[in-house]
Each structure stands twice: as structure tokens, then as C-alpha cells.
Amino acid sequence: MSNNHSHSTNGGHSDDNTLEKDFSNSQYLNKDTTPENALHRIRTAGSISISPELFEKIYLSPQNKVAGELRKTVGNPTPVALVGFLLSLTPLSCILIGWRGAGGSGASDTAAYFFFGGILMILGGIGEFLIGNTFPCVVFTSFGAFWLTYGGTLQPFFNAYGAYSTTGVVADGLTTKGFNASFAFFMLWMGVLCLLYSILALRTNIVFFLILFLLVPAFCCLAGVFWHTAEGNAAEAAKLLKAAGGITLAIDLLGWYILTAVMLAAVDFPFVIPVGDLSTIVKGASEKAKAKAEREEFGE
């Protein structure tokens, strides 16, 4: 489905009828349509065309064509993944900053990383996969895997830390150096992944873009923490740890904002909050190709 204008189909064209929101008797949903009315019409109307702003607020994804009608029959998986992300990262941010004596790299919340960050984000990603939203599916499942990895690293069962000990003592200096110098690379490449995601998010909305973009310096700071710790630079590591906590706290605020926007739409609250649609500003390749073909057709 195009991001900036509607499509309708003829009931006699079976190929078009397999595309979601492309049916006969089109109704256009714009940004002024109430969220509950919009969702109701998505589920019940013979033909639906949703404005990009409304679509990306509901799904955090540019409009796309998908076969089947799951979007009309199942709930929105996006807030499930957002809850998992926020209930893992928000407490961890406070711990990284060191509020009220918190510390220990977030080890106190290991279970939350598994059950909120891991399970909920992967379930949300699977839900996005089932309704055809590839980008949020990849983002959510990869972050679900990140939280499972981080939680697993804190578990003695996986021996991530103890494997570096040459003396059998987990807290020896060689263990500290080897583990931290190595684990930093995981944080570094998570930052690279988030950089890619932030570029791709320019087709979604401002809030989602900022969340992914700010994760880049956050992961870079965390990589620096581990490298400085490996070298015994405790003061520099502490500074970077607080910086990482500050950045992730800003990410948390943006995350709570976008979760609120999605849930307000879900319960048909009397007002909605904007998230800053970008899908109509950063045009898709298919849109540009279609616009070019139309110009050529009319000899412009």
C-alpha cells in the first residue's frame, strides 16, 4: 500500500484481493480519525486506506502490502515489545547512573532481562512477523536476543566470566581483564547494528528514530566501560558508565512516550499524542519509481 495515497481493487481481480487494506468501496482514514474508529474500520470495512501517520503510530512501520487479514483480526504486538524493552532498560539506566547506591552492572535485575526483555520482545517481534511488519520484527527480536544474552552473561551457569580465569578464582585480575576486553566488542557491534536501524527508522517516525539513534552512543559508552575496566582505568570507566546511564535514561523517556502514544490509540483515549511521521518525508523507492513513471506517462 502506498504511503501517501489510497488504492482500491475490483472484486473481480483475485490477485489484488489478497493484499491487506486493498478492497472495494474504499474508505480513507486520516490523522483526524479517532484511533478506535480506525481500528474498527480496519477490522470490518470492505476497503481501507490508512494515512501513513496513523499507520506508523500503530505499528512503528511504514505502510506495506501483505497477504492475508491478520492485521484485522489480531491485536497490535508493538506495545508488548515496548513494555519488555522499557521494563528492562529503565531500571538498568538507574543502576548505571548509580542512584541510591545501585550498582553491579544490573545483576540484580537478571530475571527481568530474561522475562521482560527477552521473552516479551521476542513475542512482540514474532507478532510483528505474523502481520507482515519486517522492520519492527527484526528490531524487536534482535533486542530480545540482546537481553537474553546480557542476562545469560550474568548467570554463572554460562561461565562467561569464569572461563577467563587461569587460577580458578573468578575474581582474579586476569579474569577481569580478559572478560571485559572481550565483552566490549559485543557492545560495540550492537552500536553498529543500532546505527543501521536508526538509518532505516528514517522511514518511520521521529521518536522511534531518536530511540535507535541514541542507542549508538549508549553502546559505544558501554564498550568503553569494559575496555577501560580491562585496562584498570576505573575512573574513566565510571565516567563512561554514568554517561551510558544518562543516555539510556533519555531513551527510556522517549520509549515511555511512544508506548503511551500506542496505548492511547489502543483504548480510544479522548486525545492522542504525535510521534512525528517521517514516512511521507523520506519517500520509499517504490513511491519514487511510481511518481517517475506517472510523470513520464503524462510527459512531464
NORTAFEN-V743734 format. One record per backbone hydrogen bond with DSSP energy under -1.0 kcal/mol. NH is the residue of the N-H (numbers start at 0). CO is the residue of the C=O. E is the energy in kcal/mol with one decimal. If there is no record, write none. Layout:
nh->{NH NH}
co->{CO CO}
e->{E E}
This chain:
nh->{12 16 18 19 21 28 32 37 38 39 40 41 42 43 44 48 50 54 55 56 57 58 59 67 71 72 73 80 81 82 83 84 85 86 88 89 91 92 93 94 95 96 97 98 100 101 106 108 109 112 113 114 115 116 117 118 121 122 123 124 125 126 127 128 129 130 131 132 133 136 137 138 139 140 141 142 143 144 145 146 147 148 149 150 151 152 153 154 157 158 162 163 164 171 175 176 177 178 179 180 181 182 183 184 186 187 188 189 190 191 192 193 194 195 196 197 198 199 200 201 202 203 205 206 208 209 210 211 212 213 214 215 217 218 219 220 221 222 223 224 225 226 227 228 229 230 231 232 233 236 237 238 239 240 241 242 243 244 245 246 247 248 249 250 251 252 253 254 255 256 257 258 259 260 261 262 263 264 265 266 268 277 280 281 282 287 288 289 290 291 292 293 294 295 296 297 299}
co->{9 12 15 65 18 48 29 33 34 35 36 37 38 39 40 26 28 50 51 52 53 54 55 17 68 69 69 76 77 78 79 80 81 82 84 85 87 88 89 90 91 92 93 93 97 98 103 105 106 108 109 110 111 111 112 113 117 118 119 120 121 122 123 124 125 126 128 127 131 132 133 134 135 136 137 138 139 140 141 142 143 144 145 146 147 148 149 151 154 155 158 160 161 168 171 172 173 174 175 176 177 178 179 181 182 183 184 185 186 187 188 189 190 191 192 193 194 195 196 198 199 200 275 274 204 205 206 207 208 209 210 212 213 214 215 216 217 218 219 220 221 222 223 224 225 226 228 227 231 232 233 234 235 236 237 238 239 240 241 242 243 244 245 246 247 248 249 250 251 252 253 254 255 256 257 258 259 260 261 262 263 203 277 277 280 283 284 285 286 287 288 289 290 291 292 293 294}
e->{-2.4 -1.3 -1.9 -3.2 -1.7 -3.3 -1.6 -2.6 -2.6 -2.5 -2.4 -2.2 -1.8 -1.8 -2.1 -2.0 -2.1 -2.4 -2.8 -1.2 -1.6 -2.5 -2.1 -1.0 -1.3 -1.3 -2.3 -1.5 -2.1 -2.4 -1.8 -2.3 -2.7 -2.6 -2.8 -2.2 -1.2 -2.6 -1.7 -1.9 -2.8 -2.0 -1.2 -1.9 -1.3 -1.8 -1.7 -1.7 -1.5 -1.6 -1.4 -2.9 -2.1 -2.0 -1.8 -2.4 -1.9 -2.6 -2.6 -2.3 -2.5 -2.2 -2.2 -2.1 -2.3 -1.4 -1.2 -2.8 -1.1 -1.5 -2.5 -2.4 -2.8 -2.3 -2.0 -2.0 -2.2 -2.2 -1.8 -2.4 -2.0 -2.4 -2.9 -2.7 -2.5 -2.3 -1.3 -1.1 -1.3 -1.3 -1.6 -1.5 -1.7 -1.6 -2.0 -2.5 -2.7 -2.5 -1.9 -2.3 -1.4 -3.1 -1.4 -1.3 -1.3 -2.4 -2.3 -1.6 -1.8 -1.6 -2.2 -2.3 -1.8 -1.9 -2.4 -2.6 -1.7 -2.1 -2.3 -1.3 -1.6 -2.4 -2.3 -1.6 -2.2 -2.6 -2.1 -2.0 -2.9 -2.7 -1.1 -1.1 -1.5 -2.5 -2.0 -2.5 -2.0 -2.4 -2.2 -2.2 -1.9 -2.2 -2.8 -2.3 -2.2 -1.5 -1.1 -2.9 -1.6 -2.3 -2.3 -1.8 -2.3 -2.2 -2.0 -2.2 -2.7 -2.2 -2.4 -2.4 -2.6 -1.8 -1.6 -2.0 -2.4 -2.0 -1.9 -2.7 -3.0 -1.8 -2.4 -2.3 -2.2 -2.2 -2.1 -2.6 -2.5 -1.5 -1.7 -1.8 -2.4 -2.8 -1.1 -2.8 -1.1 -2.2 -2.4 -2.2 -2.7 -2.3 -2.3 -2.3 -2.1 -2.4 -2.2 -1.9 -3.1}
